[in-house]
Amino acid sequence: MAARAEAALALFGCTLLCLACSSSRSTERVFNGRTTPGHYIEPEAYAAYTRGAYHEARGEWADAERAYRQALESDESSPDIWTRLGAIACRADLGQALEDFEQALASEEYAPAWAERARCLHAHQKPDAALTAAQRAVQLEPRDADMNLLIVRLYHASSKDEQARAWLFAWLLREPELGGRDSELRDQSSQLGDATLSALVQAELARRQRTAARQLTETSALVTAPSEVPGGVLAALRAGDLAAARAAAAEAKLSSLELALLATKHGQPELGLSQAQLLLAADPRDADALIAALDAARSSGNEASFSALLRGAQSTGLPGLSLAKLLTQLLRGRISDEAADHWRDAYLRVIAPQVNPPGAR
């Protein structure tokens, strides 16, 4: 039981660390409509990098390359910048692209560089080399749906359907989140001409849909504040009078945590932050108060308080069911949908049974 509690605390701690990194030395990029976390890029280089990403998205290859090379002047070893240069060079010059990818991989094994290398080699009809690069990308980032599907396609194109079937089904069983690639997975299994595999894929995807629907129902039941707000509390909040709101909340038998959540929900996040910070001052391990404070700081745009709250969250308890959905929303807004979904699923599987064990009333 102690080991399970430690694991749950570690899970919550990692989630807070993820949020902390979102407000410190990390960078998000958008390519092909998807936001992905990447290596930190020095501020002097980031403006040029952003211009490069903008031009690349618009197909303005020469302008994109110039911007990326300008970014290199301030951050010459950035694997992100070299990877994007390689992707651009690949359109016309395979040799130059491979040199750029080697630069991206000079200081570390970097999954996005291997993935772009695989795409490039595939585009230039180098299936064996593309397969090797894609496999290395998956070794470094097993959840890369593009690379897993590319490996299946490359095996199939080389008439290695047995390896393609094995890879596809192993990926399906290993990967909890397919990133919306269900239809492509169905298509790939159908193209392999294996009725048994297609049936197994359909059954597994159907099972996941049922599980997702059940989890959505459970998560939707996690409320963050009472739906009906006593008039006196709401009037005090709208007046910006936290002391009067506390008195009205006590009379209405609302908890201090509910008051903090209500203040943020009804357009007074500064009051919500103040109320939540009072709870944290009384008990720094109050995970529910911490999440309420983070949400209030985010809603008010108070990045200084948001960062300070995370720095002070070195040792915390476990959040209750009523705040799990709020943390999911925080992750979805500041990190990614994938991070939010991982937290939600892990919470329901690991933390919820300890916070609200079966049979508890």
C-alpha positions as a Markdown table, in Angstrom:
| # | Residue | x | y | z |
|---|---|---|---|---|
| 1 | Met | 0.0 | 0.0 | 0.0 |
| 2 | Ala | 2.9 | 2.4 | 0.8 |
| 3 | Ala | 4.4 | 1.7 | -2.6 |
| 4 | Arg | 1.1 | 2.5 | -4.3 |
| 5 | Ala | 0.9 | 5.8 | -2.4 |
| 6 | Glu | 4.5 | 6.7 | -3.3 |
| 7 | Ala | 3.7 | 5.9 | -7.0 |
| 8 | Ala | 0.6 | 8.1 | -6.9 |
| 9 | Leu | 2.6 | 10.9 | -5.3 |
| 10 | Ala | 5.2 | 10.5 | -8.0 |
| 11 | Leu | 2.6 | 10.7 | -10.7 |
| 12 | Phe | 1.1 | 13.9 | -9.2 |
| 13 | Gly | 4.6 | 15.3 | -8.8 |
| 14 | Cys | 5.5 | 14.6 | -12.4 |
| 15 | Thr | 2.2 | 16.3 | -13.5 |
| 16 | Leu | 3.1 | 19.4 | -11.6 |
| 17 | Leu | 6.6 | 19.3 | -13.0 |
| 18 | Cys | 5.1 | 19.2 | -16.5 |
| 19 | Leu | 3.1 | 22.3 | -15.7 |
| 20 | Ala | 6.2 | 24.0 | -14.2 |
| 21 | Cys | 8.2 | 23.3 | -17.3 |
| 22 | Ser | 5.5 | 24.9 | -19.4 |
| 23 | Ser | 6.3 | 28.2 | -17.6 |
| 24 | Ser | 10.1 | 27.9 | -17.8 |
| 25 | Arg | 12.7 | 26.7 | -20.2 |
| 26 | Ser | 10.7 | 24.8 | -22.8 |
| 27 | Thr | 9.3 | 25.7 | -26.1 |
| 28 | Glu | 6.3 | 24.6 | -28.1 |
| 29 | Arg | 6.2 | 24.5 | -31.9 |
| 30 | Val | 3.4 | 24.0 | -34.3 |
| 31 | Phe | 3.9 | 22.0 | -37.5 |
| 32 | Asn | 1.1 | 20.5 | -39.6 |
| 33 | Gly | -1.5 | 21.9 | -37.2 |
| 34 | Arg | -0.1 | 20.0 | -34.2 |
| 35 | Thr | 1.5 | 21.6 | -31.2 |
| 36 | Thr | 4.6 | 19.7 | -29.9 |
| 37 | Pro | 7.0 | 20.4 | -27.0 |
| 38 | Gly | 10.6 | 20.9 | -28.1 |
| 39 | His | 14.0 | 21.8 | -26.8 |
| 40 | Tyr | 14.6 | 25.2 | -25.3 |
| 41 | Ile | 15.8 | 27.8 | -27.9 |
| 42 | Glu | 17.7 | 30.8 | -26.8 |
| 43 | Pro | 15.5 | 34.0 | -26.9 |
| 44 | Glu | 17.8 | 35.6 | -29.5 |
| 45 | Ala | 17.2 | 32.6 | -31.8 |
| 46 | Tyr | 13.5 | 32.1 | -31.1 |
| 47 | Ala | 12.1 | 35.1 | -33.0 |
| 48 | Ala | 14.0 | 33.9 | -36.1 |
| 49 | Tyr | 12.9 | 30.4 | -35.5 |
| 50 | Thr | 9.3 | 31.5 | -35.2 |
| 51 | Arg | 9.5 | 33.3 | -38.5 |
| 52 | Gly | 11.0 | 30.2 | -40.1 |
| 53 | Ala | 8.1 | 28.1 | -38.8 |
| 54 | Tyr | 5.6 | 30.6 | -40.2 |
| 55 | His | 7.3 | 30.6 | -43.7 |
| 56 | Glu | 7.6 | 26.8 | -43.6 |
| 57 | Ala | 3.9 | 26.4 | -42.9 |
| 58 | Arg | 3.1 | 28.7 | -45.9 |
| 59 | Gly | 5.4 | 26.8 | -48.2 |
| 60 | Glu | 7.8 | 29.7 | -48.5 |
| 61 | Trp | 10.9 | 27.5 | -48.4 |
| 62 | Ala | 13.6 | 30.0 | -49.2 |
| 63 | Asp | 12.4 | 32.5 | -46.6 |
| 64 | Ala | 12.0 | 29.7 | -44.0 |
| 65 | Glu | 15.6 | 28.5 | -44.6 |
| 66 | Arg | 16.9 | 32.1 | -44.2 |
| 67 | Ala | 15.1 | 32.5 | -41.0 |
| 68 | Tyr | 16.3 | 29.2 | -39.6 |
| 69 | Arg | 19.9 | 29.9 | -40.5 |
| 70 | Gln | 19.6 | 33.3 | -38.8 |
| 71 | Ala | 18.4 | 31.4 | -35.7 |
| 72 | Leu | 21.5 | 29.2 | -35.9 |
| 73 | Glu | 23.7 | 32.3 | -35.4 |
| 74 | Ser | 22.4 | 32.5 | -31.8 |
| 75 | Asp | 21.9 | 28.8 | -31.2 |
| 76 | Glu | 24.2 | 26.8 | -33.5 |
| 77 | Ser | 23.7 | 23.4 | -31.8 |
| 78 | Ser | 19.9 | 23.4 | -31.6 |
| 79 | Pro | 18.6 | 20.0 | -32.8 |
| 80 | Asp | 15.2 | 21.6 | -33.5 |
| 81 | Ile | 16.7 | 24.1 | -36.0 |
| 82 | Trp | 18.9 | 21.6 | -37.8 |
| 83 | Thr | 15.9 | 19.2 | -38.0 |
| 84 | Arg | 13.8 | 21.9 | -39.7 |
| 85 | Leu | 16.6 | 22.8 | -42.1 |
| 86 | Gly | 17.0 | 19.1 | -43.0 |
| 87 | Ala | 13.2 | 18.9 | -43.7 |
| 88 | Ile | 13.4 | 21.9 | -46.0 |
| 89 | Ala | 16.5 | 20.7 | -47.8 |
| 90 | Cys | 14.9 | 17.3 | -48.4 |
| 91 | Arg | 12.6 | 18.8 | -51.0 |
| 92 | Ala | 15.5 | 19.2 | -53.4 |
| 93 | Asp | 18.7 | 17.8 | -52.1 |
| 94 | Leu | 18.9 | 14.5 | -50.2 |
| 95 | Gly | 22.6 | 14.8 | -49.5 |
| 96 | Gln | 22.2 | 18.2 | -47.9 |
| 97 | Ala | 19.2 | 17.0 | -45.9 |
| 98 | Leu | 21.2 | 14.1 | -44.5 |
| 99 | Glu | 24.0 | 16.4 | -43.5 |
| 100 | Asp | 21.5 | 18.6 | -41.6 |
| 101 | Phe | 20.0 | 15.7 | -39.8 |
| 102 | Glu | 23.5 | 14.6 | -38.8 |
| 103 | Gln | 24.1 | 18.0 | -37.3 |
| 104 | Ala | 20.8 | 17.7 | -35.4 |
| 105 | Leu | 22.0 | 14.3 | -34.0 |
| 106 | Ala | 25.5 | 15.5 | -33.3 |
| 107 | Ser | 25.1 | 16.1 | -29.6 |
| 108 | Glu | 22.2 | 13.7 | -28.7 |
| 109 | Glu | 19.8 | 11.1 | -30.0 |
| 110 | Tyr | 16.8 | 13.2 | -31.0 |
| 111 | Ala | 13.6 | 11.5 | -32.0 |
| 112 | Pro | 12.2 | 14.2 | -34.2 |
| 113 | Ala | 15.4 | 14.3 | -36.2 |
| 114 | Trp | 15.2 | 10.6 | -36.8 |
| 115 | Ala | 11.6 | 10.9 | -37.8 |
| 116 | Glu | 12.2 | 13.7 | -40.3 |
| 117 | Arg | 15.2 | 11.7 | -41.7 |
| 118 | Ala | 12.8 | 8.7 | -42.2 |
| 119 | Arg | 10.2 | 10.8 | -44.0 |
| 120 | Cys | 12.9 | 12.3 | -46.2 |
| 121 | Leu | 14.5 | 8.9 | -47.1 |
| 122 | His | 11.0 | 7.5 | -47.8 |
| 123 | Ala | 10.2 | 10.5 | -50.1 |
| 124 | His | 13.4 | 9.8 | -52.0 |
| 125 | Gln | 12.6 | 6.1 | -52.4 |
| 126 | Lys | 15.2 | 4.8 | -50.0 |
| 127 | Pro | 13.0 | 2.2 | -48.2 |
| 128 | Asp | 15.7 | 0.3 | -46.3 |
| 129 | Ala | 17.4 | 3.4 | -44.9 |
| 130 | Ala | 13.9 | 4.9 | -44.2 |
| 131 | Leu | 13.0 | 1.8 | -42.2 |
| 132 | Thr | 16.1 | 2.0 | -40.1 |
| 133 | Ala | 15.6 | 5.7 | -39.3 |
| 134 | Ala | 11.9 | 5.1 | -38.5 |
| 135 | Gln | 12.7 | 2.2 | -36.2 |
| 136 | Arg | 15.3 | 4.4 | -34.4 |
| 137 | Ala | 12.7 | 7.2 | -34.0 |
| 138 | Val | 10.3 | 4.7 | -32.5 |
| 139 | Gln | 12.9 | 3.4 | -30.1 |
| 140 | Leu | 13.4 | 7.0 | -28.9 |
| 141 | Glu | 9.7 | 7.9 | -29.0 |
| 142 | Pro | 7.5 | 4.8 | -29.0 |
| 143 | Arg | 4.3 | 6.8 | -29.2 |
| 144 | Asp | 5.0 | 8.4 | -32.5 |
| 145 | Ala | 2.0 | 7.3 | -34.6 |
| 146 | Asp | 3.5 | 8.6 | -37.9 |
| 147 | Met | 6.6 | 6.5 | -37.5 |
| 148 | Asn | 4.8 | 3.4 | -36.4 |
| 149 | Leu | 2.4 | 3.6 | -39.4 |
| 150 | Leu | 5.4 | 4.4 | -41.7 |
| 151 | Ile | 7.2 | 1.2 | -40.5 |
| 152 | Val | 4.1 | -0.8 | -41.3 |
| 153 | Arg | 3.8 | 0.7 | -44.8 |
| 154 | Leu | 7.5 | 0.2 | -45.5 |
| 155 | Tyr | 7.3 | -3.5 | -44.5 |
| 156 | His | 4.2 | -3.9 | -46.6 |
| 157 | Ala | 5.8 | -2.2 | -49.6 |
| 158 | Ser | 8.8 | -4.6 | -49.3 |
| 159 | Ser | 6.4 | -7.6 | -49.3 |
| 160 | Lys | 7.2 | -8.3 | -45.6 |
| 161 | Asp | 3.6 | -8.6 | -44.6 |
| 162 | Glu | 4.3 | -10.9 | -41.6 |
| 163 | Gln | 6.6 | -8.2 | -40.1 |
| 164 | Ala | 4.0 | -5.5 | -40.9 |
| 165 | Arg | 1.2 | -7.4 | -39.2 |
| 166 | Ala | 3.4 | -8.1 | -36.1 |
| 167 | Trp | 4.5 | -4.5 | -35.9 |
| 168 | Leu | 1.0 | -3.1 | -36.3 |
| 169 | Phe | -0.6 | -5.3 | -33.7 |
| 170 | Ala | 2.2 | -4.9 | -31.2 |
| 171 | Trp | 1.9 | -1.1 | -31.5 |
| 172 | Leu | -1.9 | -1.3 | -31.0 |
| 173 | Leu | -1.5 | -3.4 | -27.9 |
| 174 | Arg | 1.3 | -1.3 | -26.5 |
| 175 | Glu | 0.0 | 2.1 | -27.2 |
| 176 | Pro | -2.9 | 3.4 | -25.1 |
| 177 | Glu | -3.5 | 6.5 | -27.1 |
| 178 | Leu | -3.5 | 6.4 | -30.9 |
| 179 | Gly | -3.7 | 10.2 | -31.4 |
| 180 | Gly | -6.8 | 10.0 | -33.6 |
| 181 | Arg | -5.2 | 7.6 | -36.0 |
| 182 | Asp | -7.8 | 4.9 | -35.6 |
| 183 | Ser | -9.0 | 5.1 | -39.2 |
| 184 | Glu | -5.4 | 4.8 | -40.6 |
| 185 | Leu | -4.8 | 1.8 | -38.4 |
| 186 | Arg | -7.9 | 0.2 | -39.8 |
| 187 | Asp | -6.9 | 0.9 | -43.3 |
| 188 | Gln | -3.4 | -0.5 | -42.8 |
| 189 | Ser | -4.7 | -3.7 | -41.3 |
| 190 | Ser | -7.2 | -4.1 | -44.2 |
| 191 | Gln | -4.4 | -3.6 | -46.8 |
| 192 | Leu | -2.4 | -6.4 | -45.2 |
| 193 | Gly | -5.2 | -8.8 | -46.2 |
| 194 | Asp | -5.4 | -10.6 | -42.9 |
| 195 | Ala | -9.0 | -11.1 | -41.8 |
| 196 | Thr | -8.0 | -12.3 | -38.4 |
| 197 | Leu | -5.8 | -9.2 | -37.8 |
| 198 | Ser | -8.5 | -6.9 | -39.0 |
| 199 | Ala | -11.0 | -8.5 | -36.6 |
| 200 | Leu | -8.6 | -8.1 | -33.7 |
| 201 | Val | -7.9 | -4.5 | -34.6 |
| 202 | Gln | -11.7 | -3.8 | -34.8 |
| 203 | Ala | -12.3 | -5.5 | -31.5 |
| 204 | Glu | -9.5 | -3.6 | -29.7 |
| 205 | Leu | -10.6 | -0.3 | -31.0 |
| 206 | Ala | -14.2 | -1.0 | -30.0 |
| 207 | Arg | -13.0 | -1.9 | -26.5 |
| 208 | Arg | -11.1 | 1.4 | -26.3 |
| 209 | Gln | -14.1 | 3.4 | -27.4 |
| 210 | Arg | -16.2 | 1.8 | -24.6 |
| 211 | Thr | -13.4 | 2.5 | -22.1 |
| 212 | Ala | -13.1 | 6.1 | -23.2 |
| 213 | Ala | -16.8 | 6.6 | -23.0 |
| 214 | Arg | -16.8 | 5.2 | -19.4 |
| 215 | Gln | -13.9 | 7.4 | -18.4 |
| 216 | Leu | -15.5 | 10.5 | -19.9 |
| 217 | Thr | -18.6 | 9.8 | -17.9 |
| 218 | Glu | -16.5 | 9.4 | -14.7 |
| 219 | Thr | -14.5 | 12.5 | -15.4 |
| 220 | Ser | -17.6 | 14.5 | -16.2 |
| 221 | Ala | -19.0 | 13.6 | -12.8 |
| 222 | Leu | -16.0 | 15.4 | -11.2 |
| 223 | Val | -17.5 | 18.8 | -10.2 |
| 224 | Thr | -15.4 | 21.8 | -9.3 |
| 225 | Ala | -17.9 | 24.0 | -7.7 |
| 226 | Pro | -21.6 | 23.9 | -6.7 |
| 227 | Ser | -23.9 | 24.6 | -9.6 |
| 228 | Glu | -26.2 | 26.8 | -7.5 |
| 229 | Val | -24.5 | 29.7 | -5.8 |
| 230 | Pro | -26.2 | 31.3 | -2.8 |
| 231 | Gly | -27.1 | 34.9 | -3.7 |
| 232 | Gly | -25.2 | 36.4 | -0.8 |
| 233 | Val | -22.0 | 34.7 | -1.8 |
| 234 | Leu | -22.4 | 35.7 | -5.5 |
| 235 | Ala | -23.2 | 39.3 | -4.6 |
| 236 | Ala | -20.1 | 39.6 | -2.4 |
| 237 | Leu | -17.9 | 38.1 | -5.0 |
| 238 | Arg | -19.2 | 40.5 | -7.7 |
| 239 | Ala | -18.5 | 43.3 | -5.3 |
| 240 | Gly | -14.9 | 42.1 | -4.9 |
| 241 | Asp | -15.5 | 41.7 | -1.1 |
| 242 | Leu | -13.7 | 38.5 | -0.1 |
| 243 | Ala | -14.4 | 39.0 | 3.6 |
| 244 | Ala | -18.2 | 39.3 | 3.0 |
| 245 | Ala | -18.0 | 36.3 | 0.6 |
| 246 | Arg | -16.4 | 34.2 | 3.4 |
| 247 | Ala | -19.1 | 35.2 | 5.8 |
| 248 | Ala | -21.9 | 34.4 | 3.3 |
| 249 | Ala | -20.2 | 31.1 | 2.4 |
| 250 | Ala | -20.0 | 30.1 | 6.0 |
| 251 | Glu | -23.7 | 30.9 | 6.5 |
| 252 | Ala | -24.5 | 28.8 | 3.4 |
| 253 | Lys | -22.3 | 26.0 | 4.6 |
| 254 | Leu | -19.9 | 26.2 | 1.6 |
| 255 | Ser | -16.4 | 25.1 | 2.2 |
| 256 | Ser | -13.4 | 27.4 | 1.9 |
| 257 | Leu | -12.3 | 25.4 | -1.2 |
| 258 | Glu | -15.7 | 25.8 | -2.8 |
| 259 | Leu | -15.5 | 29.5 | -2.3 |
| 260 | Ala | -12.1 | 29.7 | -4.0 |
| 261 | Leu | -13.5 | 27.8 | -7.0 |
| 262 | Leu | -16.6 | 29.8 | -7.2 |
| 263 | Ala | -14.7 | 33.1 | -7.2 |
| 264 | Thr | -12.6 | 32.0 | -10.2 |
| 265 | Lys | -15.6 | 30.5 | -11.9 |
| 266 | His | -17.6 | 33.7 | -11.6 |
| 267 | Gly | -15.0 | 36.1 | -12.9 |
| 268 | Gln | -13.1 | 37.0 | -9.8 |
| 269 | Pro | -9.9 | 34.9 | -10.1 |
| 270 | Glu | -7.9 | 37.3 | -7.9 |
| 271 | Leu | -10.3 | 36.6 | -5.0 |
| 272 | Gly | -10.1 | 32.9 | -5.9 |
| 273 | Leu | -6.3 | 33.0 | -5.7 |
| 274 | Ser | -6.3 | 34.8 | -2.4 |
| 275 | Gln | -8.8 | 32.3 | -0.9 |
| 276 | Ala | -6.8 | 29.3 | -2.2 |
| 277 | Gln | -3.5 | 30.8 | -0.9 |
| 278 | Leu | -5.1 | 31.1 | 2.6 |
| 279 | Leu | -5.8 | 27.3 | 2.4 |
| 280 | Leu | -2.3 | 26.6 | 1.3 |
| 281 | Ala | -0.9 | 28.7 | 4.1 |
| 282 | Ala | -2.8 | 26.5 | 6.5 |
| 283 | Asp | -1.8 | 23.3 | 4.9 |
| 284 | Pro | 0.9 | 23.4 | 2.2 |
| 285 | Arg | 0.2 | 19.8 | 1.3 |
| 286 | Asp | -3.4 | 20.5 | 0.3 |
| 287 | Ala | -3.4 | 19.4 | -3.3 |
| 288 | Asp | -7.0 | 20.6 | -3.9 |
| 289 | Ala | -6.1 | 24.1 | -2.7 |
| 290 | Leu | -3.0 | 24.0 | -4.9 |
| 291 | Ile | -4.9 | 23.1 | -8.0 |
| 292 | Ala | -7.6 | 25.8 | -7.2 |
| 293 | Ala | -4.8 | 28.4 | -6.8 |
| 294 | Leu | -3.1 | 27.4 | -10.0 |
| 295 | Asp | -6.4 | 27.7 | -11.9 |
| 296 | Ala | -7.1 | 31.1 | -10.4 |
| 297 | Ala | -3.6 | 32.3 | -11.2 |
| 298 | Arg | -4.0 | 31.1 | -14.8 |
| 299 | Ser | -7.4 | 32.7 | -15.1 |
| 300 | Ser | -6.1 | 36.0 | -13.9 |
| 301 | Gly | -3.0 | 35.9 | -16.1 |
| 302 | Asn | -0.8 | 36.0 | -13.0 |
| 303 | Glu | 2.2 | 34.1 | -14.3 |
| 304 | Ala | 4.4 | 35.2 | -11.3 |
| 305 | Ser | 2.0 | 33.6 | -8.8 |
| 306 | Phe | 1.5 | 30.5 | -11.1 |
| 307 | Ser | 5.3 | 29.9 | -11.2 |
| 308 | Ala | 5.7 | 30.6 | -7.4 |
| 309 | Leu | 2.9 | 28.1 | -6.6 |
| 310 | Leu | 4.7 | 25.4 | -8.7 |
| 311 | Arg | 8.0 | 26.1 | -7.0 |
| 312 | Gly | 6.4 | 25.7 | -3.6 |
| 313 | Ala | 4.7 | 22.4 | -4.6 |
| 314 | Gln | 7.7 | 20.2 | -3.8 |
| 315 | Ser | 5.8 | 18.1 | -1.3 |
| 316 | Thr | 2.1 | 17.7 | -1.7 |
| 317 | Gly | -0.8 | 15.3 | -1.0 |
| 318 | Leu | -3.0 | 13.7 | -3.6 |
| 319 | Pro | -5.8 | 15.7 | -5.2 |
| 320 | Gly | -9.4 | 14.6 | -4.6 |
| 321 | Leu | -11.9 | 13.6 | -7.3 |
| 322 | Ser | -13.5 | 17.1 | -7.2 |
| 323 | Leu | -10.2 | 18.8 | -8.5 |
| 324 | Ala | -9.0 | 16.1 | -11.0 |
| 325 | Lys | -11.0 | 17.6 | -13.8 |
| 326 | Leu | -9.7 | 21.1 | -13.1 |
| 327 | Leu | -6.1 | 19.8 | -13.4 |
| 328 | Thr | -7.0 | 18.1 | -16.6 |
| 329 | Gln | -8.2 | 21.4 | -18.0 |
| 330 | Leu | -5.1 | 23.1 | -16.8 |
| 331 | Leu | -2.9 | 20.6 | -18.6 |
| 332 | Arg | -5.0 | 20.8 | -21.7 |
| 333 | Gly | -4.7 | 24.6 | -21.9 |
| 334 | Arg | -1.0 | 24.9 | -21.0 |
| 335 | Ile | 0.6 | 21.7 | -22.2 |
| 336 | Ser | -1.3 | 19.6 | -24.7 |
| 337 | Asp | -4.4 | 17.4 | -25.1 |
| 338 | Glu | -2.1 | 14.3 | -24.9 |
| 339 | Ala | -0.7 | 15.4 | -21.5 |
| 340 | Ala | -4.2 | 16.1 | -20.2 |
| 341 | Asp | -5.5 | 12.7 | -21.4 |
| 342 | His | -2.5 | 10.9 | -19.8 |
| 343 | Trp | -3.1 | 12.6 | -16.5 |
| 344 | Arg | -6.9 | 11.8 | -16.6 |
| 345 | Asp | -6.3 | 8.2 | -17.4 |
| 346 | Ala | -3.5 | 7.8 | -14.9 |
| 347 | Tyr | -5.6 | 9.5 | -12.2 |
| 348 | Leu | -8.5 | 7.2 | -12.7 |
| 349 | Arg | -6.3 | 4.2 | -12.6 |
| 350 | Val | -3.7 | 5.0 | -9.9 |
| 351 | Ile | -4.8 | 7.9 | -7.7 |
| 352 | Ala | -8.6 | 7.7 | -7.6 |
| 353 | Pro | -8.7 | 4.2 | -6.0 |
| 354 | Gln | -6.5 | 5.6 | -3.1 |
| 355 | Val | -8.4 | 8.9 | -2.6 |
| 356 | Asn | -11.8 | 7.2 | -2.9 |
| 357 | Pro | -11.2 | 3.4 | -2.4 |
| 358 | Pro | -13.8 | 0.9 | -3.5 |
| 359 | Gly | -16.5 | 0.6 | -0.8 |
| 360 | Ala | -15.7 | 4.0 | 0.7 |
| 361 | Arg | -18.7 | 6.2 | 1.5 |
